[in-house]
Amino acid sequence: MKDYDLVVIGGGPAGLAAACQAYDSGVTSILIVERDQVLGGILNQCIHNGFGLHMFKEELTGPEYAERYIEMVRERGIDYLLDTMVIDLSMDKTVTLMSRKDGLTQIHPKAVILAMGCRERPRGALNTPGSRPSGVFTAGTAQRLMNIDNYMPGHRVVILGSGDIGLIMARRMILEGAEVVCVAEVMPFSGGLKRNIVQCLDDYDIPLYFNTTITKIVGQERVTGVWLAEVDDHMKAIEGTERFIECDTVLLSVGLIPENELTWKAGIRRDPLTKGAAVNDRWMSSVPGIFACGNVLHVHDLVDNVSEEAMIAGRNAALYIKDEFTDPSDEPVPVTPGDGVTYTLPQHINLSTMADEVKLSFRVRKTSHLSSVVVTMDGEEVSRQKKHALAPGQMEQVTIKKEDAFRIKPSQIKIRVED
């Protein structure tokens, strides 16, 4: 197999956008590696609308959004491999591939973009007691079974977790004739977007129970029901609140995990808060020439933000390959979460190479109304934005300016929320 200047690992929305932007930035020797049999990633099974409002200024379904970028890849003649796994990535950027067609091969690119996305947290990560009958699915698996394989997972459903996929699948099950008894959420707030709660639960009179979890799954060959219970502040079931719900299907929407096995193999420094790679404002990791973007860094709620982030990574990867990537002449300035903030991204900024404006992404710890998002540099306030509503399920963004950074020359940038 021939070598390429740039290898993009992952053919989902992040990988496709990054590859197209790198091509438009002057690098034409690009290979996209995708383990599935088609390009597009998770978007192929997301047949609902709501995609593309920011990027394409129109509302698209997931497959339509993916097809826009697939066409861009084809128009540019960018090479891609399907049904191919990347099984190793080393610090010198050697990419090891495995496929049924080509067997074991290696590529030695000048730069790599990590765009592997994320996976769902399974039942085994929850330690939920009970038997192990059929009828327990992650929400994304049920979505694929219905939208791609044309298989109905069940008819009377309880959903654990109020992540966006779980909310969307509640509506999808209803539309296909199933009964969704309820959605149980262990936290006192939803992990999904407000619009999905309204459009997928409220519009179909599906109850959402906060501070509630499944304490036991019942059934032999097939699920016959679950025990629900309210939980206290320590996530422990409250005695006397248990109730039995008959159902034949349980869908789990309890969080997403970035696919970072290759990130660790490459020796890239990780962020303990996001569980992904730590990157700078040019989306480059701690290993020079390896960039990362999309859900492999942190879980997004809007695919438009994934594409925007990927374009920055693709542009900078192209500069790196063309030897136009300016090395920073200063120590990186950490961007850290303050009061009310769970994590921030990117994790650090180099003042000597930063753009005129840098967009910072973050998530908040709790739901709040009429709050302010405050950005400080060494304690000096440089930005304050009033927010009508903030929620953990929605990623927020704030912009900082190079002129402020150069004036203050901070040793730390912090984002906090003031109620």
Summary of the structure (lengths in Angstrom):
residues: 419
radius of gyration: 22.3
end to end distance: 56.9
largest distance: 67.0
contacts: 1490
relative contact order: 0.13
helix: 24%
strand: 34%
